[in-house]
Structure formats: structure tokens, C-alpha cells
């Protein structure tokens, strides 16, 4: 009888696991270079981000596509709030731009806004993420499940901390080059001071809008000001 009792207990344990937990896909191993996003920053070094296609497959695929198109090369971090986050990925450099690809549906998930988390910036509409992203400098758990977290910094967080602060910064820091690790990127090379990078083409005004929508991560300390953007 004992084997049957053990089997029954095992089945009961499986049934008792929450549905959400049963549906979770395994995260890619950190050794999987196809899911490592490499950002060479003008702050002096290389940042590696572990991408999470298991929870945000559409956003991860967008990051890979734009990276391989060299979209992010030369773009600035246009909104950087000390103790909160650093936002970039806008070819216009003011929070209103994006790629020529369509906006993405929200992929809100269980990943928290811990230090080093990387998430998709968006406008007020939930399904408006495109190319912009932000890197969390200090935990902001009140943003959990409101923005698509699609990765986390593995190494080089000190170079993220060194990004010039401001809204906008006076001398904004840049992404010198972006790569996917499996594409065998060259060693880090700083951006020559005399070279001004050419920015990619930008999106026109969104249909039905009188002005371009501004993609953003809200400032919990100043929500009213962020809402007016």
C-alpha cells in the first residue's frame, strides 16, 4: 500500500502547484550567447544583459532585430533619474521616437524591477512599446507587472551607474555599439570624441495623435509631472 500512497501524494502535489507556475517556461541558461545583449557604452565599458525570451518573447525578438540592424549604435540615454533608471533607445533623443517597426503588445510578467532589471519603455497606452528601454538603478517594485521586464544586467553595472544624469542630460551618454553575444562582437572600443554618430531614421507622429507619444517609465516620486509628458 505504501507505493500507492506515495504515488497519490505525488499526484496531489502536482495538482496543487499554481497554474501560473506550471505554465512558466525555463529561463535560458546564462551560457546561451543567443540571449545575451551586449551594450558598449561611452561611459567606458561593456554591459552584458541576460535576455528573457521565456517571459517577453516579442520584446526580446525586437531587441535582437534592431541590434542586428545597428539601430542602437550611437543613441543616447535621454532621460536618466538618479536612484531610479536610465532610459534610452530613442533615435530622436527626446522620448518621442522609435523604430519603423510596429509597436508591440504588452508582455507584463513576474520579473521584478530590481537593480539592473531592463524593461521596455512605453507611452500611456500599454501596447506601445517599440525600441525604447530603461535600466533600473534602484528597485522600484511598484512598477512590477505594469511594464515589460525583458532582461537583467549580468555585468558592467558600474558603467550603467556612470551614465550622465538629467532630463535630458547636458552631456548625454551613448550606446557606442550594441551586439548579440552569439554574433561574436569585437572587443570594446570607445567612441572617438571627434566622431558624431549618425542616428537612424525615426517614426512619424503616431496615427490619430497631434504630437508624437512619449515613451517613458513613470517617476514614482513625481507621477503628475510624468503624466503630462
C-alpha positions in Angstrom: 0.0 0.0 0.0 2.9 2.3 0.7 3.9 2.8 -3.0 0.3 3.7 -3.9 0.2 6.2 -1.0 3.4 7.8 -2.3 2.0 8.0 -5.8 -1.2 9.6 -4.6 0.8 12.2 -2.6 2.9 13.0 -5.7 -0.1 13.5 -7.8 -1.7 15.7 -5.2 1.4 17.8 -5.1 1.4 18.3 -8.9 -2.3 19.3 -8.8 -1.7 21.8 -6.0 1.0 23.8 -7.9 -0.5 27.1 -9.2 -1.4 27.2 -12.8 0.9 30.1 -13.5 3.9 28.2 -12.1 3.1 25.2 -14.2 3.0 27.4 -17.3 6.4 29.1 -16.7 9.0 28.3 -19.3 12.6 27.8 -18.2 14.8 30.8 -18.5 17.7 30.5 -21.0 21.0 29.4 -19.4 23.5 32.2 -18.8 25.8 30.4 -21.1 23.4 30.9 -24.1 25.0 33.7 -26.0 22.0 34.0 -28.3 20.2 35.6 -25.4 23.0 37.9 -24.2 22.6 41.6 -25.2 25.9 43.5 -25.3 26.0 47.3 -24.9 29.2 49.1 -25.3 28.7 52.4 -23.5 30.5 55.8 -23.8 30.9 55.7 -20.0 33.9 53.4 -20.5 33.0 49.8 -20.9 30.8 46.9 -21.8 27.4 45.9 -20.3 26.0 42.4 -20.7 22.3 41.8 -20.3 20.7 38.4 -20.0 17.6 38.5 -22.2 14.4 36.6 -21.2 12.5 35.3 -24.2 10.7 32.9 -21.8 8.6 35.8 -20.4 8.9 38.5 -23.1 9.5 36.8 -26.5 8.2 39.6 -28.7 10.3 42.3 -27.0 13.4 40.1 -27.0 13.0 39.4 -30.7 12.6 43.2 -31.3 15.8 43.9 -29.4 17.7 41.3 -31.4 16.3 42.6 -34.7 17.1 46.2 -34.1 20.5 45.4 -32.6 21.5 43.5 -35.8 20.3 46.4 -37.9 22.7 48.6 -35.8 19.7 50.7 -34.8 21.0 51.3 -31.3 24.6 52.3 -32.3 25.2 55.9 -31.3 21.8 56.5 -29.5 21.8 58.5 -26.2 20.4 57.9 -22.8 18.0 60.8 -22.9 16.3 60.5 -19.5 18.3 59.4 -16.5 17.0 59.9 -13.0 19.5 59.3 -10.2 18.4 56.5 -7.9 15.7 55.4 -10.4 16.5 54.4 -14.0 18.4 55.3 -17.2 16.2 55.4 -20.4 17.5 55.1 -24.0 16.7 53.6 -27.4 15.1 56.7 -28.9 16.6 57.9 -32.2 15.1 61.4 -31.6 16.7 61.6 -28.2 13.6 63.2 -26.6 11.4 60.3 -25.7 9.0 60.6 -28.7 10.9 58.4 -31.2 11.1 54.7 -32.1 11.9 52.3 -34.9 9.9 52.0 -38.1 8.6 48.6 -36.9 5.1 48.4 -35.3 4.5 48.8 -31.6 4.5 45.6 -29.5 1.7 44.2 -27.3 2.4 44.3 -23.5 4.2 41.3 -22.1 3.8 42.1 -18.4 5.3 39.3 -16.3 6.5 38.2 -12.9 10.1 39.6 -13.2 10.6 42.4 -10.6 12.0 45.9 -11.1 15.2 45.1 -9.1 18.5 46.9 -9.6 19.8 46.0 -13.1 16.4 45.0 -14.5 15.9 46.0 -18.1 12.4 46.8 -19.3 10.5 48.3 -22.3 9.5 51.9 -22.0 6.1 52.8 -23.4 3.6 55.6 -23.8 0.4 55.8 -21.8 -1.1 53.0 -23.9 0.0 49.6 -22.6 0.6 48.2 -26.1 3.0 50.9 -27.2 6.5 49.6 -26.5 8.8 49.8 -29.6 12.5 50.4 -29.3 13.0 52.3 -26.1 14.1 50.7 -22.9 15.3 51.5 -19.4 17.7 50.0 -16.9 16.7 50.2 -13.3 19.3 51.8 -11.0 17.5 51.1 -7.7 14.5 48.8 -7.0 11.0 50.1 -7.9 8.7 47.3 -7.2 5.6 49.5 -7.6 6.2 49.3 -11.4 6.0 45.4 -11.4 3.5 44.0 -13.9 3.0 47.5 -15.4 6.0 47.4 -17.8 7.5 44.6 -19.8 10.7 43.5 -18.0 12.7 41.5 -20.6 16.2 41.2 -19.1 18.7 41.9 -16.3 22.3 43.2 -16.3 24.8 40.4 -15.8 28.0 42.5 -15.8 29.1 46.1 -16.3 26.5 47.7 -13.9 29.2 50.2 -12.9 29.1 51.6 -16.5 25.3 52.0 -16.2 25.7 53.8 -12.9 28.1 56.2 -14.6 25.6 57.3 -17.3 25.1 61.1 -17.2 22.0 62.1 -15.2 19.4 64.5 -16.3 16.0 65.0 -18.1 17.7 65.5 -20.5 21.3 65.2 -19.5 23.6 68.1 -20.6 26.2 65.7 -22.0 24.2 62.5 -22.6 26.0 59.2 -22.5 25.7 57.0 -25.6 25.5 53.4 -26.7 28.7 53.2 -28.8 27.7 49.8 -30.2 25.1 47.1 -29.4 25.6 43.4 -30.2 24.1 40.0 -29.6 26.9 37.9 -28.0 26.5 35.0 -30.3 27.4 37.3 -33.3 31.0 37.3 -32.0 31.3 41.1 -31.3 34.8 42.6 -31.2 36.4 43.8 -28.1 35.1 47.1 -26.5 36.3 50.2 -28.3 35.4 53.7 -27.1 33.7 56.1 -29.3 36.2 58.6 -30.8 35.5 62.1 -29.4 35.7 63.8 -32.7 33.1 61.5 -34.4 29.4 62.4 -34.2 27.3 59.3 -34.8 24.7 59.2 -37.5 21.3 58.5 -36.0 18.8 56.1 -37.7 15.5 57.3 -39.2 12.7 58.0 -36.8 9.0 57.3 -36.6 6.5 59.9 -37.8 3.7 61.1 -35.5 1.5 58.2 -34.3 -1.8 57.9 -36.2 -4.5 60.0 -34.6 -2.1 61.9 -32.4 -1.5 65.6 -32.6 2.1 65.1 -31.3 4.4 62.1 -31.0 3.7 59.9 -28.0 6.5 60.0 -25.4 7.6 56.6 -24.3 8.6 56.6 -20.6 8.9 54.8 -17.3 7.0 56.8 -14.7 8.8 58.5 -11.9 7.1 57.3 -8.6 8.2 60.5 -6.9 6.7 62.8 -9.5 3.8 60.9 -11.2 1.9 64.1 -12.1 4.8 65.5 -13.9 5.4 62.3 -15.8 1.8 62.0 -16.8 1.9 65.4 -18.5 4.7 64.2 -20.9 
